[in-house]
Structure formats: structure tokens, C-alpha cells
Amino acid sequence: MRILLVGNYPLDTQASMFRFAGLLCRHLALRGHQVEIIQPRPILGDLLGQPTLRKWLGYIDKYVFFPRRLRSRARDFDLVHVCDHSNAMYLSAAGGRASITCHDLLAIGSAHGRYPQQKISSTGKVLQRWILKHLALARDVVCVSANTARELASFSNGTAQRVTVIPNQLDLGCSSATETDVQQLRSKLGIDDGQGYLFHIGSNIWYKNRLGVLKLIIAK
């Protein structure tokens, strides 16, 4: 099968989504499929360094130029899969055999006022409504967790069609750290032998809930 994966705009700082598309590409190829990744090209968005103007010019790259290119390219593939739900609007240009992965609905929830700690601008709310509209109309949606699937059903009022839960795959490039590496890191961080520590993967962005993790540990 020939599969076209739709990736993210190169100028967006979404390293996790770039890794996800790469993992899908590698694993599908290992299963014998012919796989390519297509993504919006930085045309106007790469002309200016000023962040605000660069952002708005990037929207033209993503939402005006790219759908035309995707529509033309998608004709040569058996299946088109959009790797990031924030690009749900590309489904309309991807043809009939298109699917999408929904990782979470935090931004959509914020736009609906579910998370008051995250402020969304008026234009951001319009964008999230646009994303949800196309996501709810998608023929096939892959959610990375049962909770995400339940939230999609809630936000779409049950209109989302075929929804399948497939947890994120393991990056087989990962491996256990050696004892030497562990000791060097403990020494670097000033953690004595036998002293416990908490390893929290993620930044201090609100939805990573670092404070909640600390409260759970303290409560124990």
C-alpha cells in the first residue's frame, strides 16, 4: 500500500509531532508499505524574522498554499494519514481515503473554557472551532488514549464517526541507561547514593501538571 503521511509545518516548534511522523514512517515501511511524508513548505513564513508577521505569513503557507499541493499529491496514494489533529482541516484536501491521529484535546478544551489557566485569543478560538469541525467529520480517527476518545465524543456531540484507540508506539531506539551513566548523572545533580529522587518528564507548561505530580508524591 502507498501511504502519504501529512506532517507539520517545519517552522512550528513541535518536535514531538515531527518525531511521531518519523516513527510512523519507519514502522509502516518495515511492514512493507511505501511511505512518504508531505508537509507545508515555508514560503512566505521564511521571509521575515519578526515573530508576529512570520506567524501570520506561515498561516498562508499552511492553509492557502499547502492544501492545493496536498490535493494534487494525494491522488497518487492509497491512504493519506494526517499525523496531528491540529491539521484536521487538511482532511478535506486529502481525498476519500484519509485518516487522522488525535493526540489530545487540550487546545480545543481551552477554547471552550474548560481550562481557565490557559487563555485563548479570539482568533485562536476560531482556529480551534475549525479544527474540531473537521475532526468531528473525519471518516477515521485514531485516538492515543481512551480518555482522548471520550473527550472527542463529548466535544463533537457524538458526531465523530469511526474512532479507534491506539496508544503511542514505543521508540525502539530507547534503551536502559548504564549504571555508569546513572552514577555520573547523580553526581552531576548532587544526588547522593541511596538518596531518592523524582524524575518527571516534561516541561513546566501547565498541562504537564508538575505541581500535581509533586502533590501526589508528598501525599504518599
C-alpha positions as CSV (number, residue, x, y, z in Angstrom):
1,M,0.0,0.0,0.0
2,R,1.2,3.5,-0.8
3,I,0.7,5.8,2.3
4,L,1.1,9.5,2.4
5,L,1.7,10.9,5.9
6,V,0.9,14.6,6.4
7,G,3.4,16.2,8.7
8,N,3.7,19.6,10.4
9,Y,5.0,23.0,9.2
10,P,8.8,23.0,9.6
11,L,8.8,26.4,11.3
12,D,6.4,25.3,14.1
13,T,8.2,24.2,17.2
14,Q,6.5,20.9,17.6
15,A,9.4,18.4,18.0
16,S,7.1,15.7,19.3
17,M,4.9,15.8,16.2
18,F,8.0,15.6,13.9
19,R,9.2,12.5,15.9
20,F,5.8,11.0,15.7
21,A,5.6,11.3,11.9
22,G,9.1,9.9,11.6
23,L,8.2,6.9,13.8
24,L,5.1,6.2,11.8
25,C,7.0,6.4,8.5
26,R,9.7,4.0,9.7
27,H,7.4,1.4,11.2
28,L,5.0,1.4,8.3
29,A,7.9,1.0,5.9
30,L,9.1,-2.0,8.0
31,R,5.7,-3.6,7.4
32,G,6.3,-3.4,3.6
33,H,4.3,-0.2,2.8
34,Q,5.6,2.6,0.5
35,V,5.5,5.6,2.7
36,E,6.2,9.3,2.1
37,I,5.9,12.4,4.3
38,I,4.5,15.6,3.0
39,Q,4.4,18.9,4.9
40,P,3.8,22.6,4.2
41,R,6.8,24.4,2.8
42,P,8.0,27.7,4.4
43,I,7.5,30.1,1.5
44,L,6.2,33.3,3.0
45,G,6.8,32.4,6.6
46,D,10.5,32.2,6.0
47,L,10.8,35.8,4.6
48,L,10.6,37.7,7.9
49,G,12.1,37.3,11.3
50,Q,9.5,39.3,13.2
51,P,7.6,36.7,15.1
52,T,4.0,38.0,14.7
53,L,4.3,38.7,11.0
54,R,6.1,35.4,10.5
55,K,3.2,33.6,12.2
56,W,0.6,35.2,10.0
57,L,2.6,34.6,6.8
58,G,3.0,31.0,8.0
59,Y,-0.8,30.7,8.1
60,I,-0.8,31.4,4.3
61,D,1.8,28.7,3.8
62,K,-0.2,26.2,5.8
63,Y,-3.8,27.0,4.9
64,V,-3.7,28.5,1.4
65,F,-0.7,27.1,-0.4
66,F,-0.3,23.6,1.1
67,P,-3.9,22.3,0.7
68,R,-3.6,22.7,-3.1
69,R,-0.3,20.8,-3.2
70,L,-1.7,18.1,-0.9
71,R,-4.8,17.6,-3.0
72,S,-2.7,17.1,-6.1
73,R,-0.2,14.7,-4.4
74,A,-2.9,12.7,-2.5
75,R,-4.2,11.3,-5.8
76,D,-1.1,9.0,-6.1
77,F,-1.7,7.3,-2.8
78,D,-4.0,4.6,-1.4
79,L,-4.2,6.2,2.0
80,V,-3.5,9.6,3.4
81,H,-2.9,10.0,7.2
82,V,-2.8,13.3,9.0
83,C,-0.3,12.9,11.8
84,D,-1.5,15.8,14.0
85,H,-5.2,16.6,14.8
86,S,-4.3,20.3,14.8
87,N,-4.1,19.9,11.0
88,A,-7.6,18.4,10.7
89,M,-8.5,21.0,8.1
90,Y,-6.2,19.1,5.6
91,L,-8.6,16.2,5.6
92,S,-10.8,18.0,3.0
93,A,-7.9,18.2,0.6
94,A,-6.7,14.6,1.3
95,G,-9.4,12.8,-0.6
96,G,-11.8,10.0,0.5
97,R,-9.3,7.6,2.0
98,A,-7.9,9.8,4.7
99,S,-7.5,9.3,8.4
100,I,-6.0,11.3,11.3
101,T,-4.4,10.9,14.7
102,C,-5.9,12.8,17.6
103,H,-3.3,13.2,20.4
104,D,-5.3,15.3,22.9
105,L,-8.0,18.0,23.0
106,L,-6.3,20.4,25.4
107,A,-6.4,23.4,23.0
108,I,-10.0,22.7,22.0
109,G,-10.9,22.4,25.7
110,S,-9.2,25.6,26.5
111,A,-11.1,27.4,23.7
112,H,-14.3,26.1,25.3
113,G,-13.3,27.5,28.7
114,R,-12.6,24.1,30.3
115,Y,-9.1,25.1,31.4
116,P,-9.2,28.7,32.6
117,Q,-5.5,28.8,33.3
118,Q,-4.9,28.7,29.6
119,K,-6.1,31.9,27.8
120,I,-7.0,31.6,24.2
121,S,-7.3,34.6,21.9
122,S,-10.4,35.2,19.8
123,T,-8.5,34.1,16.6
124,G,-7.3,31.1,18.5
125,K,-10.9,30.2,19.4
126,V,-11.9,30.4,15.7
127,L,-8.9,28.2,14.8
128,Q,-9.9,25.6,17.4
129,R,-13.5,25.6,16.2
130,W,-12.3,25.0,12.7
131,I,-10.1,22.1,13.8
132,L,-12.9,20.5,15.8
133,K,-15.3,20.8,12.9
134,H,-13.1,18.8,10.6
135,L,-12.0,16.4,13.3
136,A,-15.7,15.5,14.0
137,L,-16.3,14.9,10.3
138,A,-13.3,12.7,9.8
139,R,-14.0,9.2,8.5
140,D,-11.4,7.5,10.6
141,V,-9.9,9.0,13.8
142,V,-7.1,7.3,15.8
143,C,-7.0,8.5,19.4
144,V,-3.9,7.8,21.5
145,S,-5.9,7.1,24.7
146,A,-9.4,6.2,25.7
147,N,-9.7,9.5,27.6
148,T,-9.0,11.4,24.4
149,A,-11.6,9.3,22.6
150,R,-14.2,10.2,25.3
151,E,-13.3,13.9,25.1
152,L,-13.7,13.8,21.3
153,A,-17.1,12.3,21.6
154,S,-18.1,15.0,24.2
155,F,-16.8,17.9,22.2
156,S,-18.3,16.7,18.9
157,N,-21.6,15.7,20.5
158,G,-21.1,12.2,19.3
159,T,-20.8,13.1,15.6
160,A,-17.3,11.7,15.3
161,Q,-17.5,8.6,13.2
162,R,-15.1,5.7,13.4
163,V,-12.8,6.3,16.4
164,T,-10.1,3.7,17.3
165,V,-7.9,3.9,20.3
166,I,-4.2,3.0,19.5
167,P,-1.7,4.0,22.2
168,N,1.5,5.7,21.0
169,Q,4.2,3.4,19.9
170,L,7.5,2.9,21.7
171,D,10.5,4.4,20.1
172,L,12.7,1.2,19.8
173,G,15.8,3.5,19.8
174,C,15.3,3.9,23.6
175,S,17.3,1.7,25.9
176,S,18.1,1.4,29.6
177,A,20.9,3.7,31.0
178,T,24.0,2.0,32.1
179,E,25.0,2.1,35.8
180,T,27.9,4.3,34.9
181,D,25.6,6.8,33.2
182,V,23.3,6.8,36.2
183,Q,26.1,7.4,38.6
184,Q,27.6,10.2,36.5
185,L,24.2,12.0,36.3
186,R,23.6,11.6,40.1
187,S,27.0,13.1,40.7
188,K,26.3,15.9,38.4
189,L,23.0,16.7,40.0
190,G,24.3,16.3,43.6
191,I,22.2,13.2,44.4
192,D,24.0,11.0,46.9
193,D,24.0,7.2,46.7
194,G,20.8,5.8,48.2
195,Q,19.1,9.2,48.1
196,G,15.7,9.0,46.3
197,Y,14.7,11.4,43.5
198,L,11.7,12.1,41.4
199,F,12.1,12.0,37.6
200,H,9.4,14.0,35.9
201,I,9.5,14.0,32.1
202,G,8.1,17.2,30.6
203,S,8.4,21.0,30.9
204,N,6.7,23.2,33.4
205,I,3.8,24.0,30.9
206,W,0.6,24.0,32.9
207,Y,-0.9,20.8,31.3
208,K,2.2,18.8,32.2
209,N,0.9,19.2,35.8
210,R,4.2,19.1,37.6
211,L,2.6,20.6,40.7
212,G,0.1,17.7,40.7
213,V,2.9,15.2,40.5
214,L,4.6,16.7,43.5
215,K,1.4,16.8,45.5
216,L,0.9,13.1,44.8
217,I,4.4,12.2,46.0
218,I,4.1,14.4,49.1
219,A,0.7,12.8,49.9
220,K,2.3,9.4,50.0
